[in-house]
Amino acid sequence: MRVMKWSMIALAVSAGTSQFAMASAQDDSKGFIEDSTASILTRTLYFSRDFRNNAPGTQSRREETGLGFHGLFSSGYTQGTIGVGVDAIGLLGIKLDSGKGRAGTGLFPNGSDGRAQDDYSKGGAAIKFRISDTVLKVGDQYTTAPVFASDDSRLLPELPQGISLTSNEIKGLKLEAGHFTSIVAQDHTYKDSIASSEPGTGTGLRDANFVGGVYSWTPEFTTSLYYSKVEDYWKKLYANVNWTHALSDDQSLAVDFNIYSTKSDGAGLQRAEKDGTTKLDNRAYSLQGAYTLGAHTFTLAYQKVSGDGDYGYGVDGGGTIFLANSIARSDFNAEDEKSWQARYDLNMATFGVPGLSFMTRYVNGSGANTGTTSNGKEWERDIEAKYVIQSGPAKDLSLRVRQATYRSSDGVYYGSASIDELRLIAQYPLNIL
């Protein structure tokens, strides 16, 4: 499930401003060193899952704490018609607390004895080329395309390897394409680890290609269209419509529509039926509307999956699910499943406490075809509080509490019908350059 998901308003603002190319970025280049930036993001994460009614003899609790360091160096571009630069990524995870009976949260790699490793690291680099407002990048890089998005919901993020091309030459239009051959999972250090239990098993990402773009018709209205193909897994078509409108100085409306059409490709390694006889051929869509009044935002959403199979993702990035009801614990993406969401956000800046915010939401799903039932039901309730320090030596330090309560009708989801989850997250970004 996507934790790094953009909000509807943030998406519209980003598309309506940063994507409007004004002057050529390469013409404004100051140089390889002069435009360089370097930063380190420190993340401390406590992660607990309590399986309330597991069968006797099975693990009933997963509980671990870790400290992650995310270093990123991004050079500027050399001057001239073609600018050349380098991006470098360094990631380190350190175990603060775990145990053989409590491992398995996804924070750390686990050894053959079932214990979490004390530490792990990974990293990489990419060379980049820029002509005018078009950038070609080759190597290790994060991705945010709705059909190929890396995930950052644990201690360290996923890290894909491949080639990407991004162009902002036309005012209001962002075009991008990518060719990727491997991914390093969040809790591993080897490539292709998303769908492989061991390195070299050959069951991970084979070859993924995508192309698409976002067009801002007005600062309030944007549309997106993407296509991807993951060899021997699936082909996907994605479309999005996003509209925001300010009613007054403290009131606004936002509407967001997302749809995926997925079909099996080649060997069809991801299949619709549990017995592996039917290939994927499904549609998954969500419609979400939000009304903001001062400090308060009220959101309603509806999501549906139809056709053969669940909406599948993961081998093409753990963040590749831009659907409204993909939340903290569940994605509500089973075959034939229908789900609705009610959400409330409170921004305390209006009441004189900038940086403090609260969120709660409830999602209910029904009609899921899981292989053992044709009417599977599930629900989830999330509560979150977040505070970002606004000034002083600890400026930008964020503290977050996230609690999720999950229940399903028959325990077919995630092997348990009842899960209580708690995450405590502290993040501090440090800009070096």
N, C-alpha and C positions, 0 to 999 in steps of 0.2 A: 504494500500500500504506500501511497505517495505522501511523505511528510513534507517534502520540499515544494508542494503544490502552490502555484501562484494564486492569489485571490483574484476575483473578477475585476475589481477596480484597479488593482496593481497592474494587471495585464493590459487593461485598456489604456492606462496612463503611460505605461512603457511603450506600447505600440504607437500611441498617439504623439509621443515626443521624441524619444531616442531614435526611432526608426525614420524620422524625417531628415534625410541627408541634406545638409546645407552646403558646406564647402567640403572639398576633398580632404579626407583625414590624412592622406599621405602628403599632400601639399603642406599641411601644418606640422609635419613631423619635425621634432627638435633633435632627434638622434637616438641611437641605440642606448646610450647610457642616460642621456638627459631625460628621457621619457620612461625610464625604468621604475617599477614599483616592486616592493617586497613586503610580505606580510606573514604573520603566524597567527593562526586561530587555535586557541586552546579550548578544549571541550572536556568537561567532566560529566560523566553520565552514570547515574544509578538506574538499573533496569530490573524490574521485578514482574514476573508472571506467576500468578497463583491459579493452578488448575483445580477448581473446586470439587469436582466429582470424578476424578480419574479412577480407573480400575485399580484394585489392590496390586501392589508390586510395580506400578509404573510411576514415573517421576511426577510429583505433584507440585513442584515449585522450581522455578528458574530465577536466580537472583545473582546479579553480578554488577560490579562497579569498575569503571575504567577511566583512564586519562588519555586523551588524544591530542596530538599536535599535528596541525595541518599547515605546512609551509608552502608558500607560492611566490615564485619570482617571475615577473613578467617584464621582459625588456621592452624598450621602445623599438622603433624601426629605423634602420639606416635611411639617410636622406637620398633623394633621387626618384626616378620614375618607379622603380621597384624597391620597396623597403623590405629589409630582412631583419627578423628578430627571433628570440628564443623564449619559450616558457618552460619553467622547471617546477616540478611538484615533489615534495617530500612529506611522507606520512609516517607517523609513529604512534603505536598504541601500547599502553602500559596497563597491566592488570593491577588493580588496587584491592579487589576482593572477589573471590569466587570459591568454588569447591566442587568436588567431583559430583556430588549429588545435586548441585545447583547450577551447573554449566548448561550452555545451550541457548543463551539469549540472542546470539548473533553478534555479540560484541568482540569475541576473540576466536581465533582458530582453536580447535580442540585436538589434542593428541590421541594416540591409539588407546590410551588408558582412560579416555573420557574427560580428562582434565584440561582446563583452559591454559594456553601458553602464557608465560609471564609477560612477554612482550612480542610485538611483531612490527615489521616495517615494510614499506613499499614506496615506490616513486617512479618517476620517469620524466621525460622531457619531450618537447615538440618544437620543431622549427616552423616559423611562420613567414609568409610572404604577403605583402600588401601592394596592390596597384589601385590608386584612387581610393574608393571605399569598398574594395573587395579584398577579402583575406582568405588565403589558403593555408591550412595548418596540417602538418604531418607529424604523427607521433601520439604520445599520451595526452589525453585531454578530456575534460568534462563535457557532457552533452545535455541539452535541454529541449531537443525537438520532441514533440508529442508522440512520435513513433520510434524514438530512440533516445531515452532520457536516463542518465545515470542517477543513482539513488544516494541519498545522504541522510538516512534515518537511523544510523547507529553511531558508533564511535568514530569510524573513518568512512569516507565515501567510496563508492565504486569508481574504478578508473578504466575507461575504455581506451583501446588502441586503434588508430586508423587515420583516415584523411577526411577533413571537413572543408567546405567552401561556403563562405558567407558573404553576401553582397547587399549593399545598401545604396546602390548607384541611383536608383529611381526614388524620387521623393515619396515617402509613405509606404514603400514596398521593401520588405526584407525577404530575400531569397536565400535558401541554404540547401546543401546537399552533403551527403556523407557516405563513406565506405569504411566499414569497421570489421575487423577480423577477430577481435578478442576483447574480453573484459576481465579485470581483476575484481573479484567480489569484495564486499565491505569487510568481511571477517577472514579474508585469505590473502595470500601474497603471490599466488601463481595465476597465470592467465587461463581463460576459459573456465573459471571456477564457479560461474553462475549455475550451470547445469551439470557439472561434473563433481563426483565425490572425491576423485583423486586426479592429480595432474596426468595429462596424456591419455585419458580414457576416450577422448574423441567425441564426447557427447555434449560439449559446450557449444558456444557460438561458432558457427561455421563461417558465414559470410553474410554481412548485413549491409544493405544499401538503402538510402532514402533520399527523397527530394521533396521540396515543398516551400511554402512561404506564407507570410502574413502581410495583409494589405490594410492600411488605415484609410478608409474612405473619408472619414472626418476624425477629429480628435475624440469623438464619442463612439464611433462605430468601426469595428475591425472584423475581418474575416480571415480564416486560415484554411489551407488545404495541403495535405501531405500524403505521400505514398511511400511505403517501405516493403522490402522483401528480405526475409531472413531465410537463407538457403536451408531447405529440408524441414523448415518449421511452418512458416506462414507468410502470406502477403496481407498487408494492411492498407486501408484507405481511411484517412482521418479528416474530418471537417469541423470547423468551429465558427460560431457567430457570437460576437461579444458587443454589447451596447450598454453604455452608461449615460445618464442624463441628470444634470443638476437641476433640481426643482427650485432651490433657493440657496442661500448661503449655508444653511445647515441641513438641507434635505437633498437626497439623491436616490435614483433608481438604477439598478444594474440587472441585466439579463445575460445569461451565459448558456450556450447550447453546444454540446460536444457529441460527436458520433464516430464510432469505429465500425468498419466492415472488415472482417477477418476471414481468410480462407487458407486452407492447408496448402503447403508448397512441397513439391518433390516427395521425399519419403514420409512426410507428414509425421515427424517425431512427436509433435503434440497433437493428440487426437481427441475427438469429441466424447466418445464412449469410454467407460472405464475398462471395457474388454478390448479396446484398441481397434474396433472394426469400422468406425465411422470417422471421416475427416472433418476438420473444422469448417464451418460455414455459418457464421453468425454476425449479428449486428448488436452493438451495445451503445446506448445513447443516454444522455442526462440533460435535463433542463433545470436551470437554477435561476431564481430571482431573489434580489436583495433590496431592501428598503432601509435607508439610513436616515435617522432623525437625530441630529446632534451627536451625542455620545453613543447612541444605540443603533445597532444594525440587526434587522430581522431577516432571516433567510429561509426560503422553502425550496426543496429540490425533489425531483422525481427521476428515477433511473430504471432502465429496463434492458434485459438481454434476451434476444430472440434468435431462433435458428439452432444449429447443431453445435453443442459444446459451450464451455465457459469462455468468457473473454480471457485469452491467455497473454501473458507477458512475463518478463523476467530474463529470458535469454537475450532479449533485446533491451535490457536495462530495467532495473527495479523501479524506475520512476515512470515507466511508459504506460501510465493509466491516468489520463486527464479526464476523469469522470467525477462528478460531484460527490458521489457516495463512496469513493475510495478514501477511507478515513484511517484512524489510528490502528485499529486491529483488523477489521474486515474491509473487503472491497465490494461486497454485495454484487459479485460478478458471475454467479453460477448460471448455468443454462436455464433459460426461461424465468429467471428471477426478476421480480419487480420490487422496488424499494423506494421509500420516501424519507425525506430528512426535514427536521425543523431545527434551526440554529439561532442562537442569540449571542451577539458580541457587545462588549461594553468597553469604551475607551475612556479611561479616567482622566485624561488630559483636560477634558471639558470641566471637570470638577476640581481642577487645580493640582492634579497629580500626574504630570506628563511622564510617559514611559510605562505606566501601569495599565494593564488590560486584562480582561476576563473573557472566556468563551465557554459555552456549553452547547451540546447538540445531541440529538437523538435520531437514530436511523433504524427503520424497521423494514425487513425484507421477507418476502413470502413467494411461494410457487417455485422454489428452486428444485431443479432436477439434478440430484447429486449421484445417481447411480444406485442408491439404496432407497431413495424416496422421490416421488414426483411433486411433493409439496413441502419441501424443506423450508423451515422458518428460522430467522435469526434477527437479533436486535443488538444495538450497541449504543451506549451512552458515554460521551466524553466530556470531561471538565478540565479546563486549563486556566492557569493564572501565569502571567508573565510580567516581569519588571525589567526595564532597561535603564541603568543609571545614566543620567543626563549630563553630568558635569563632574569635575574633580579628577583625581588620579585614577579612579576606576571607571571613567567615562566609557560608555558602550558595553560595559559588563552586563550580560543578560542572565537572569535567573528565571527558570521556568519549571512549573509543576504540571504534569499531565497525567490524568487518571482516566482509565477506560474500563468499563464494565461490559462484558460480552456474554450473550447467551444464545444458544441455538436449540432447536426443537428435539434433535435426536443425536447430537454429538458428532455428526458427520463432518463438521467443519473443524479443521485443525486438530482432530482427534479428541476434542473435549467440548462438551456442551456449555461449560461455565468457565470463564476466564476473567480474572481481575488483574489489571495491569497498572503499574505505576512507573513513571519516569521522572527523575529529578535531573535537570540539565542546567549547567553553568557554562557559559561561553564568554571568552574574552578575546577580542580581535586586537592585535598589535601591529601597527603599521611601522615598518622599519625604514622603508624608502617612500 
